[in-house]
Amino acid sequence: MSKSDYFTELEDGINILKELIKKYKTSENTEIELRIGQIQDNSFIAGLNSSDFYEKILEKLNSCTEFKKIKNTTEDIISDKYRKTITFNNKKVAKQTVMYKNTVEKHNLTYTGTPYDIRISVAREIIVNDVKVQKTADSIIRKKERNSFIYKSDYRIDITKVTTTQNTVENVTYELEVELLNLRSNVSDVYRAHSALLLLRDSINFCEEISEDSKLESAD
């Protein structure tokens, strides 16, 4: 974590995120995530879009002794809002899960003076293993090589190399997100929001030093 709190710089995002935490922290099957990406033509495009930035962030996170580290490889088969995830361990299928995911809210934030913007999203995920999801010509296949870093049991940073295949076309992207964990703990909403955004700020700063006049602002 950064020694400075950068509260004024991140204030718009903190205020939005703390209200979302307050609203949804007792909701079942609900997750709150923050993603790095870029706002282009009023659309948010998730991802780092640079293998060099991916490697820089991964190296920095691996060198940090404060994090619990987890590494896995998964394959997602996506059909409509259903996602079948196959988790691999030593080239053997360890687990298969079918999930229904529905986005409840999303808020875009511009981050002036930096190469990236941020999206905060709230989604509901429900396990529906009775639903059959098979590979078809219309399916989206996403192979994920993910490194997860858990901080104080309250935050998980996921940095992932994603190979997406659709209609035989393959595309490689790099993603970074922070998911809030343990939302029902006694951590204050504003502290949790501030800390989550600091984790993203540090990750962006690993790529390109953030200037003093940079500001996180609502784009909604």
N, C-alpha and C positions, 0 to 999 in steps of 0.2 A: 504494500500500500504506500502511497505517497505520504510524505511527512506533512505537507501542507494540505489543508482541507478543501481548497478551491471551491468553497461553497457559493460565492457570488457567481463564479464562472458557470457553475452547474445548476444554479438555483431553479430555472424554469423546469428542467428535467426532474429535479428533486421534488418539486411541488406536484408535478403530474404523477410521478411514481408513488409518492407517499399516499396520495388519494386512492390510487388503484390498489395498493396494499391494504389500506383500511377497508375498502369496499369488498375485496375478494379473499382476504386471508382466512376466513372461516368457511369458504365455499369448497365443497367436495369436488375432487377430480379437476381442479383448476390450477393452471400454472401461469406464472408471470415470467417472461423472458425479455432480455434486451439484446438486440442484434446490431452488429456493425454493418454498414453498407453505404450506399450513396443515393441521395434523392435526385432523380433525373426526370424532367418533364412531369413533375408532380407525382411520380411513382417512386417507391422505395425498392432499390435493387440490393438485396442482401449479398454480403460477401466481401472478402478482402481484395479480390481481383489482382493479386500479386503473390506469386510464390515466394518472392524475397521477403515480403512483409510477414507471410505465414511462417517462414523459417526463423525470422528475427523474434517474433512473439513466442514461438514454441521454445526456442533456445532460452529466452528470458524466464519463461514460466518453469521450465525444467530445472533451472538453476536456483529457484526459490524454495527454500526448505520449509516454508510455512504451509505449503499445500500438500494434501493427500492426493496421490496421482493414480489415475486409472486409465488403461489403454484398451480399446477393443475395436473390432471390425464388425460392421453390420451391413446387411443388404435390405433395403426397403423396397417393397412392391406397392406402388401407390395407385389406387383406383378410386376416383371421386374423392370423398373425404375419409376413405378407409385406407389404412396403412398396415401392411403385414411386414413385420421386422424379424429378420433372421439374424441371430447373434452367433458369431463364429468364435471358437476358441481352439487354437492349435489345429486349424483347418477342419474341425468337426463341428457340426451343428449343435449348439448348446441350448438354444432356446428359440421358440417361435411365438410371436405375439401379434394379434390383430387389434388395432386401435382405431377408434373413431375420434377424429379431432375436428373441433369447430372453433374458429376464432371468434371471440366475444367482443374484444375491443382492440384497437391498435392506434398508436400515437407516434407520429414522426417528429424528430427533432433535428434541426440543422445545427451543425457544429462548425461555426465560422472559423477560418484560419487553420483548419485541419483537413486531411485528405478524406475524412469520413463523416457520415451522419449516423444517427441512431434511431432505431425503432423499438418502442416498448409495445409488447403484445400480451394479451390475456387470452388464453385458450382453455377449452375443456377437453380432456382426453378420457375416453371410456374404453376399457378393454372389452372387446366383443369377439371372443374366440370362436363363437358359433357361426360367424360370418366367414364365408370362403372367399379368399382373395387369391386369384391365380394370375400368372403372367399371360398377357394377351398382347395383341398388336398395338393396343392403345395405352398399355400400362407404362408408367414411368418407373424406371429402376434406378435407385440411388445406392451406390456402394459408398460407405462411410468409413474412413480410417480416422478414428476419433481419439484425441487425448483430452482427458477430463482432469481438472484441478479443483479440488474441493477446499474451500476456505472457511474455517471456523464452523463447519456444519451448516452454515447459513447461505452459502453461495457456491455455485458450481460454474466454472469457466470451461466451456467446450470449444476446442479449436480442432477443426475437422477438414480433412481433404475429402472432397465429394466428387465421385465420378457418376454423372447422370447419363443414362441411356434412354432415348425415346425415339421410336421409329428408326432404329439402327444408328442414330446419330449420337455420338459420345462427346461429352463436355466435362472438363475438370474445373472445379471451383474450390475456393478456400473460404471457410466460414468461421466466424467467432461469435459466440453468444454467452451471456451470463444468465443463469436461471436462479431465481430465488428459492431457497429451501427452508423448511422448518418455519413456515410463516406464522404458526401459532405460538411461537416462543415469545418471551417477554422483551425481545429487542424492540425498541421504539420504531415506529413507521418511518419517521424522518431519518433516523440513523441508518436504518436498513436501506432506504432509498439512496442516501448520500454514499454509503459504502459501495453499493452496487455500481453506481455511476463512476466512482473513483477507480474501481477495477477496470471498467471499460476505458476510462481516460488514460490509465497507465498503459493499457495495451496499445492504444492509438499512439501514445507518446513513444513507445518502443519503435514504431515505424517512422515517425517524423515528429521532431520536437514541437510541442504545442506552445504557441506564443502567448505572451501575457495578456494580449487583447482578444484572445479567442473567447467565444461565448456559445453556450448551448441554448438554443431557442426553439420554442414550439413552431412547427411548420403546419399545424392543422388550422 
